Amino acid sequence: MKQYNIIITSILGIVFGISLCYSTAIISSLSLDSYYLLRVLFFYILSAFFIFRIHRKSQYYLPSFYLFSMFSVAPLFAIPGYYIFLKIYHTYKGGYLDVQHALEIWLQSLFFIMLGIFIVHTAWDFFARFNKSVMKRETYISWDWKRFNSLLCLLSAISLLFSVIVIVKIGYIPILKGGIEKERFFYDSYVGEWTYKLARLWLIVYFFAFIKLLRNIELDKGFYIRKNISVILLLICSVFFDNIYGDRFHLFIMFFFGIIMINKIVGKFKIFYFVSLLFIGLFSSTIISVFRTTASLTANKINIFENVVLGAFGEWREFAYTLKNFPAANFLHGKTFISVIAPMLPKSAWAVFGIDKYELLDYTSAVVMRRIFGHYAGIRIGITGESFINFGYSGVVFVSLITGVIFGILENVFLSLKNFDIKEVFFVFILAMMLFLPVSQTDVITTYFFFYCYFLIACAIFFHKKQIIDN
């Protein structure tokens, strides 16, 4: 009966949430400001309640907790960053943002995503009661640990070779010189598409090196630097060589891949460490550009800390700008989500069906926003902004709910896997990328996943081994 009560509560939550989204009635006993505050608090508090219910039986933080954190943190940086922007330029693209309205829509999106995740967890727990395993022994596919070092050496050698080729062809290390903001979009054309892609295999090296490190920690019942010095060096090389090109996404994936794996295998990753690492990451991602633009900082009269805030979660401000300025007549009716399927096949395979893969990719939300606002690069507006430009406010509700359901399914499958199951790396990879959805776009997930998936599958085929455990 308890499960049915939770399901009924979830359904009522959907109905009540939708009614609030479209409610234009004025409550006579409340002022407009109080009514706004009531709506905002409702969405955020109920989202937090869903997270609490999801985690009530968990001994560590799940990926959904970090997704909730990303949605929570973005406005905390972006809104002060908006006023710092006004301090420098006086207007935002010739006007001003409706911060209150954008925050409300943002929290509505958070509410429906968390609701979707909560519904999946509730249903999963309910059906799990009828699927109790009574087997004395279980088998699962893990890694062949005796040959795992060979896998790491092979991938590291390939990554290092092509990284050197890329640096030689470019003529400098991008993060230390040159205009990263614009030039990073053209590195693949400078050095060759596949040369550049193979130089980015450091991401997979990081995955496997981190898995190896956690395996050693589990076997040794603790972390010993001397025993893991080679793995630590590989992790450092992976972070450095894969992030010299100025894009933050790979670094973000590495960060959350590590946290998700630590939580499940080692134990709860303390929230203090998470917050500390997040702030360190935000600061370090801005520090190089700060030192390279000292003159403009002095001219604009902002200090280094204001610059860090200004550079963090700028996508939220683009989202707020889109809400105010994107015309309803131009709603795309799902076109940007077509680009999600493009990375599933190589361009030669699409050509067999008479389809140009690059035409499919031309409908991404970042590209659409680039055209509309005349920018030289794609403009990211996050999953909430992408939902809005496709279907308006109804899209914020239903796309967010569907996103939550998908995330909840992936999270529960991941939790059901044994530690070091060979499938684990695939699910942690995609969950880590989905944590970027608040400030990214959907096609990025499939673009990265399907490209690296080919290499991960090849590694799984040649370096797997059946494991047997006693229940």
C-alpha positions as CSV (number, residue, x, y, z in Angstrom):
1,M,0.0,0.0,0.0
2,K,2.9,2.3,0.8
3,Q,4.2,2.0,-2.8
4,Y,0.7,2.9,-4.2
5,N,0.6,6.0,-2.0
6,I,3.9,7.2,-3.4
7,I,2.8,6.5,-7.0
8,I,-0.5,8.5,-6.3
9,T,1.6,11.3,-4.8
10,S,3.8,11.4,-7.9
11,I,0.7,11.6,-10.2
12,L,-0.8,14.4,-8.1
13,G,2.6,16.1,-8.2
14,I,2.5,16.1,-12.0
15,V,-1.0,17.6,-12.1
16,F,-0.3,20.2,-9.5
17,G,3.1,21.2,-11.1
18,I,1.5,21.6,-14.5
19,S,-1.4,23.6,-13.1
20,L,1.1,26.0,-11.4
21,C,3.1,26.3,-14.6
22,Y,0.1,27.6,-16.5
23,S,-1.7,29.4,-13.7
24,T,-2.3,33.1,-14.3
25,A,-4.8,33.6,-11.5
26,I,-3.9,36.0,-8.8
27,I,-4.3,34.9,-5.2
28,S,-6.0,37.7,-3.5
29,S,-4.5,37.1,-0.1
30,L,-0.9,37.2,-1.5
31,S,1.0,39.9,-3.2
32,L,2.6,39.2,-6.6
33,D,6.0,38.9,-5.0
34,S,4.8,36.5,-2.3
35,Y,3.0,34.4,-5.0
36,Y,6.2,34.2,-7.0
37,L,8.2,33.2,-3.9
38,L,5.6,30.5,-3.1
39,R,5.9,29.0,-6.6
40,V,9.7,29.0,-6.6
41,L,9.9,27.5,-3.2
42,F,7.4,24.9,-4.1
43,F,9.3,23.6,-7.1
44,Y,12.7,23.6,-5.3
45,I,11.6,22.1,-2.0
46,L,9.6,19.4,-3.7
47,S,12.6,18.6,-5.9
48,A,14.7,18.3,-2.8
49,F,12.1,16.1,-1.3
50,F,12.3,13.7,-4.3
51,I,16.1,13.6,-3.9
52,F,15.7,12.8,-0.2
53,R,13.2,10.0,-0.9
54,I,15.5,8.5,-3.6
55,H,18.5,8.5,-1.3
56,R,16.8,7.4,1.9
57,K,18.1,3.8,1.5
58,S,21.4,4.6,-0.3
59,Q,24.7,4.6,1.6
60,Y,26.2,7.0,-0.9
61,Y,25.3,9.9,-3.2
62,L,23.7,8.8,-6.5
63,P,24.2,10.5,-9.8
64,S,20.7,12.1,-9.4
65,F,22.1,14.0,-6.4
66,Y,24.8,15.6,-8.5
67,L,22.3,16.4,-11.2
68,F,20.2,18.2,-8.6
69,S,23.3,20.0,-7.4
70,M,24.2,21.2,-10.9
71,F,20.7,22.7,-11.3
72,S,21.0,24.3,-7.9
73,V,24.5,25.7,-8.3
74,A,24.1,27.2,-11.9
75,P,21.9,30.2,-10.9
76,L,23.9,30.9,-7.8
77,F,26.9,31.8,-10.0
78,A,25.1,32.9,-13.2
79,I,22.8,35.5,-11.6
80,P,25.6,37.4,-9.7
81,G,27.6,37.0,-13.0
82,Y,24.8,38.7,-14.8
83,Y,25.1,41.8,-12.6
84,I,28.9,41.7,-13.0
85,F,28.3,41.7,-16.7
86,L,26.1,44.8,-16.4
87,K,28.8,46.4,-14.4
88,I,31.2,46.0,-17.3
89,Y,28.9,46.4,-20.4
90,H,25.8,48.1,-18.8
91,T,23.4,46.0,-20.9
92,Y,23.1,42.3,-21.8
93,K,23.1,42.1,-25.6
94,G,21.4,45.5,-25.8
95,G,18.8,44.8,-23.1
96,Y,18.2,43.3,-19.7
97,L,17.3,39.8,-18.5
98,D,14.1,38.8,-16.7
99,V,16.0,36.9,-14.0
100,Q,13.0,36.1,-11.9
101,H,11.1,34.5,-14.7
102,A,14.1,32.6,-15.9
103,L,14.7,31.2,-12.4
104,E,11.1,30.1,-12.1
105,I,11.2,28.2,-15.4
106,W,14.6,26.7,-14.5
107,L,13.2,25.3,-11.2
108,Q,10.1,24.0,-13.0
109,S,12.4,22.0,-15.2
110,L,14.3,20.8,-12.2
111,F,11.1,19.7,-10.5
112,F,9.9,17.6,-13.5
113,I,13.3,16.0,-14.0
114,M,13.5,15.0,-10.4
115,L,9.9,13.8,-10.5
116,G,10.7,11.6,-13.5
117,I,13.7,10.1,-11.6
118,F,11.6,9.6,-8.5
119,I,8.8,7.8,-10.4
120,V,11.4,5.4,-12.0
121,H,13.0,4.7,-8.6
122,T,9.6,4.0,-7.0
123,A,8.6,1.6,-9.8
124,W,12.0,-0.1,-9.8
125,D,11.8,-0.7,-6.1
126,F,8.2,-2.0,-6.4
127,F,9.0,-4.6,-9.1
128,A,12.4,-5.5,-7.5
129,R,10.4,-7.2,-4.7
130,F,9.2,-9.8,-7.1
131,N,12.7,-10.5,-8.5
132,K,14.7,-11.7,-5.5
133,S,17.6,-13.9,-6.5
134,V,18.0,-17.2,-4.6
135,M,21.0,-18.4,-6.5
136,K,24.0,-19.5,-4.4
137,R,26.4,-18.5,-7.1
138,E,26.3,-15.7,-9.7
139,T,28.4,-15.0,-12.7
140,Y,29.1,-11.7,-14.4
141,I,31.5,-10.3,-16.9
142,S,34.4,-8.2,-15.6
143,W,37.8,-7.2,-16.8
144,D,40.7,-9.5,-17.4
145,W,42.9,-7.9,-14.7
146,K,46.0,-9.9,-15.7
147,R,45.9,-8.2,-19.1
148,F,44.5,-4.9,-17.9
149,N,47.9,-3.2,-17.8
150,S,48.4,-4.1,-21.4
151,L,45.2,-2.4,-22.3
152,L,46.3,0.8,-20.4
153,C,49.7,0.8,-22.1
154,L,48.2,0.3,-25.6
155,L,45.6,3.1,-25.2
156,S,48.2,5.5,-23.6
157,A,50.7,4.9,-26.4
158,I,48.1,5.7,-29.1
159,S,46.9,8.8,-27.2
160,L,50.3,10.1,-26.6
161,L,51.5,9.5,-30.2
162,F,48.6,11.4,-31.7
163,S,48.8,14.1,-29.0
164,V,52.4,14.9,-30.0
165,I,51.4,14.9,-33.7
166,V,48.5,17.4,-33.0
167,I,50.8,19.7,-30.9
168,V,53.5,19.6,-33.6
169,K,51.0,20.5,-36.4
170,I,49.3,23.3,-34.4
171,G,52.8,24.6,-33.4
172,Y,52.1,25.2,-29.7
173,I,50.2,23.8,-26.7
174,P,46.8,25.4,-27.2
175,I,46.0,26.1,-23.5
176,L,49.2,28.0,-23.1
177,K,49.1,30.1,-26.2
178,G,46.7,31.2,-28.9
179,G,43.0,32.2,-28.9
180,I,41.4,29.2,-27.4
181,E,37.9,30.7,-27.4
182,K,37.7,30.7,-31.2
183,E,40.6,28.4,-32.4
184,R,39.4,25.3,-30.5
185,F,36.6,24.9,-33.0
186,F,39.0,24.4,-35.8
187,Y,41.8,22.2,-34.4
188,D,40.4,19.1,-36.2
189,S,40.5,20.9,-39.5
190,Y,44.1,22.0,-38.8
191,V,45.5,18.6,-38.0
192,G,43.0,16.2,-39.5
193,E,39.7,14.9,-38.1
194,W,40.9,11.4,-37.0
195,T,44.3,12.6,-35.8
196,Y,42.5,15.0,-33.5
197,K,40.0,12.3,-32.4
198,L,42.6,9.7,-31.6
199,A,44.5,12.4,-29.6
200,R,41.4,12.7,-27.4
201,L,41.4,9.0,-26.4
202,W,43.0,10.1,-23.2
203,L,39.4,10.2,-21.9
204,I,39.2,6.4,-22.1
205,V,42.7,6.1,-20.6
206,Y,41.4,8.1,-17.7
207,F,38.4,5.8,-17.3
208,F,40.4,2.6,-17.2
209,A,43.2,4.1,-15.1
210,F,40.6,5.2,-12.5
211,I,39.0,1.7,-12.6
212,K,42.4,0.2,-12.0
213,L,43.1,2.5,-9.1
214,L,39.8,1.7,-7.4
215,R,40.4,-2.0,-8.0
216,N,43.8,-1.7,-6.3
217,I,42.2,0.2,-3.4
218,E,39.7,-2.5,-2.9
219,L,42.3,-5.3,-3.0
220,D,44.7,-3.5,-0.7
221,K,42.0,-2.3,1.7
222,G,43.3,1.2,1.4
223,F,45.1,3.7,-0.8
224,Y,48.9,3.5,-1.0
225,I,50.7,6.0,-3.2
226,R,53.8,3.9,-3.9
227,K,51.7,0.9,-5.1
228,N,49.7,3.2,-7.4
229,I,52.3,5.6,-8.7
230,S,52.1,4.4,-12.3
231,V,48.3,4.7,-12.3
232,I,48.4,8.2,-10.7
233,L,50.8,9.3,-13.4
234,L,48.5,8.0,-16.1
235,L,45.6,9.9,-14.5
236,I,47.6,13.1,-14.5
237,C,48.7,12.7,-18.1
238,S,45.1,12.0,-19.1
239,V,43.8,15.1,-17.4
240,F,46.6,17.3,-18.9
241,F,46.8,16.0,-22.5
242,D,43.0,15.7,-22.9
243,N,42.3,19.2,-21.7
244,I,44.9,21.3,-23.5
245,Y,42.4,22.3,-26.2
246,G,40.3,24.7,-24.1
247,D,37.0,22.8,-24.0
248,R,35.6,22.0,-20.5
249,F,33.4,19.0,-21.3
250,H,36.0,16.3,-21.1
251,L,37.3,17.6,-17.8
252,F,33.7,17.7,-16.5
253,I,33.2,14.1,-17.6
254,M,36.4,13.0,-15.8
255,F,35.4,14.8,-12.7
256,F,32.0,13.2,-12.3
257,F,33.1,9.8,-13.6
258,G,35.6,9.7,-10.8
259,I,33.0,10.8,-8.2
260,I,30.3,8.4,-9.3
261,M,32.8,5.4,-9.2
262,I,34.2,6.4,-5.8
263,N,30.8,6.6,-4.3
264,K,29.8,3.2,-5.4
265,I,33.0,1.3,-4.9
266,V,34.9,3.0,-2.0
267,G,32.0,4.7,-0.1
268,K,30.2,8.1,0.2
269,F,32.1,11.0,-1.3
270,K,31.8,13.7,1.3
271,I,29.8,16.7,0.2
272,F,32.5,19.0,1.6
273,Y,35.0,17.5,-0.8
274,F,32.6,17.8,-3.7
275,V,31.9,21.4,-3.0
276,S,35.6,22.1,-2.6
277,L,36.6,20.4,-5.8
278,L,33.8,22.2,-7.7
279,F,35.1,25.6,-6.6
280,I,38.6,24.6,-7.4
281,G,37.5,23.5,-10.8
282,L,35.7,26.7,-11.5
283,F,38.7,28.7,-10.4
284,S,41.3,26.8,-12.3
285,S,39.2,26.8,-15.5
286,T,39.2,30.6,-15.4
287,I,42.7,31.4,-14.1
288,I,44.6,31.0,-17.3
289,S,42.3,33.3,-19.3
290,V,42.4,35.8,-16.4
291,F,46.2,36.1,-16.6
292,R,46.1,36.4,-20.4
293,T,43.5,39.2,-20.3
294,T,44.9,41.3,-17.4
295,A,44.7,44.6,-19.4
296,S,41.0,44.2,-20.2
297,L,40.3,43.2,-16.6
298,T,41.9,46.5,-15.4
299,A,40.0,48.5,-17.9
300,N,36.7,46.8,-16.9
301,K,37.5,47.2,-13.2
302,I,36.7,43.7,-12.1
303,N,38.9,41.6,-9.9
304,I,39.9,38.0,-10.3
305,F,37.1,36.6,-8.2
306,E,34.5,38.5,-10.1
307,N,36.0,37.2,-13.3
308,V,35.6,33.6,-12.0
309,V,32.0,34.2,-11.2
310,L,31.5,35.9,-14.6
311,G,32.9,32.9,-16.4
312,A,31.0,30.3,-14.6
313,F,27.7,29.0,-16.0
314,G,27.3,31.7,-18.6
315,E,24.9,29.3,-20.4
316,W,22.3,30.1,-17.8
317,R,22.3,33.7,-18.9
318,E,22.0,32.6,-22.5
319,F,19.0,30.5,-21.4
320,A,17.4,33.5,-19.7
321,Y,18.0,35.6,-22.8
322,T,16.4,33.0,-25.0
323,L,13.3,32.8,-22.8
324,K,12.8,36.5,-23.3
325,N,13.7,36.9,-26.9
326,F,13.0,33.7,-28.8
327,P,9.8,34.2,-30.8
328,A,7.0,31.7,-30.4
329,A,6.5,31.8,-34.2
330,N,10.0,30.2,-34.5
331,F,9.4,27.2,-32.2
332,L,11.2,24.2,-33.8
333,H,8.7,21.5,-32.9
334,G,11.4,18.9,-32.0
335,K,13.9,19.6,-34.8
336,T,16.9,19.9,-32.5
337,F,16.2,16.5,-31.1
338,I,16.6,15.0,-34.6
339,S,20.3,15.7,-34.3
340,V,20.5,13.3,-31.3
341,I,20.3,10.3,-33.7
342,A,23.0,11.6,-36.1
343,P,26.0,10.2,-34.1
344,M,24.5,6.7,-34.0
345,L,26.0,5.9,-37.4
346,P,29.1,7.1,-39.3
347,K,28.5,9.5,-42.2
348,S,29.2,6.7,-44.7
349,A,26.4,4.6,-43.3
350,W,24.0,7.6,-43.4
351,A,25.0,8.2,-47.0
352,V,23.7,4.7,-47.9
353,F,20.2,6.0,-47.0
354,G,20.8,9.2,-48.9
355,I,21.1,11.3,-45.8
356,D,23.9,13.8,-45.1
357,K,25.0,13.4,-41.5
358,Y,26.1,17.0,-41.3
359,E,22.6,18.2,-42.3
360,L,21.2,16.3,-39.3
361,L,23.8,17.9,-37.0
362,D,22.8,21.3,-38.4
363,Y,19.7,21.2,-36.3
364,T,21.4,21.2,-32.9
365,S,20.2,23.8,-30.4
366,A,23.6,25.4,-30.3
367,V,23.8,25.8,-34.0
368,V,20.2,27.2,-34.2
369,M,21.0,29.7,-31.5
370,R,24.2,30.7,-33.3
371,R,22.3,31.5,-36.5
372,I,19.6,33.4,-34.7
373,F,21.9,35.6,-32.6
374,G,24.7,35.9,-35.2
375,H,27.4,34.3,-33.1
376,Y,30.6,32.8,-34.5
377,A,30.2,29.6,-32.3
378,G,27.3,27.5,-30.9
379,I,25.4,29.0,-28.0
380,R,24.5,26.5,-25.3
381,I,21.2,27.0,-23.5
382,G,20.9,23.7,-21.6
383,I,18.1,21.1,-21.7
384,T,15.6,23.6,-20.3
385,G,16.3,26.1,-23.0
386,E,16.3,23.5,-25.7
387,S,12.9,22.2,-24.5
388,F,11.6,25.8,-24.7
389,I,12.8,26.6,-28.2
390,N,11.2,23.4,-29.5
391,F,7.8,23.4,-27.8
392,G,7.5,26.4,-25.6
393,Y,6.5,26.1,-21.9
394,S,4.8,22.8,-22.5
395,G,8.2,21.5,-23.7
396,V,9.8,22.5,-20.4
397,V,7.3,20.2,-18.7
398,F,7.2,17.1,-20.8
399,V,10.8,17.1,-22.1
400,S,12.1,17.5,-18.6
401,L,9.8,14.7,-17.3
402,I,11.1,12.4,-20.1
403,T,14.7,13.4,-19.4
404,G,14.1,12.5,-15.7
405,V,12.6,9.1,-16.7
406,I,15.6,8.3,-18.9
407,F,18.1,9.4,-16.3
408,G,16.3,7.3,-13.6
409,I,16.4,4.2,-15.8
410,L,20.1,4.6,-16.5
411,E,20.8,5.2,-12.8
412,N,18.9,2.2,-11.6
413,V,20.6,-0.1,-14.1
414,F,23.9,1.2,-13.0
415,L,23.1,0.5,-9.4
416,S,22.0,-3.0,-10.2
417,L,25.5,-3.9,-11.6
418,K,28.2,-5.6,-9.6
419,N,31.3,-3.6,-8.9
420,F,33.7,-3.7,-11.9
421,D,31.1,-5.3,-14.1
422,I,32.2,-4.6,-17.7
423,K,29.0,-2.7,-18.4
424,E,29.6,-0.3,-15.6
425,V,32.0,2.0,-17.6
426,F,29.3,2.5,-20.2
427,F,26.6,3.6,-17.7
428,V,28.9,5.8,-15.6
429,F,30.1,7.4,-18.8
430,I,26.7,8.4,-20.1
431,L,25.4,9.4,-16.6
432,A,28.5,11.7,-16.1
433,M,27.7,13.3,-19.4
434,M,24.0,13.8,-18.6
435,L,25.0,15.7,-15.5
436,F,26.1,18.4,-17.9
437,L,22.6,18.7,-19.4
438,P,21.6,21.8,-17.4
439,V,24.1,23.8,-19.4
440,S,24.6,21.7,-22.5
441,Q,22.5,20.2,-25.3
442,T,21.2,16.7,-26.0
443,D,23.2,16.0,-29.1
444,V,26.5,16.3,-27.2
445,I,25.6,13.2,-25.2
446,T,25.1,11.0,-28.2
447,T,28.0,12.5,-30.1
448,Y,30.5,11.7,-27.4
449,F,28.9,8.4,-26.3
450,F,28.7,6.7,-29.7
451,F,32.2,7.8,-30.8
452,Y,33.9,6.5,-27.6
453,C,31.5,3.6,-27.4
454,Y,33.2,1.9,-30.4
455,F,36.5,1.9,-28.5
456,L,35.0,0.8,-25.2
457,I,33.2,-2.1,-26.9
458,A,36.5,-3.2,-28.6
459,C,38.3,-3.1,-25.2
460,A,35.4,-5.1,-23.6
461,I,35.6,-7.7,-26.3
462,F,39.4,-8.3,-26.0
463,F,39.9,-7.7,-22.3
464,H,36.9,-9.3,-20.5
465,K,36.7,-12.3,-18.2
466,K,33.9,-14.1,-16.5
467,Q,33.7,-13.7,-12.7
468,I,32.0,-16.0,-10.2
469,I,30.8,-14.8,-6.8
470,D,29.1,-16.6,-3.9
471,N,25.9,-14.9,-2.5
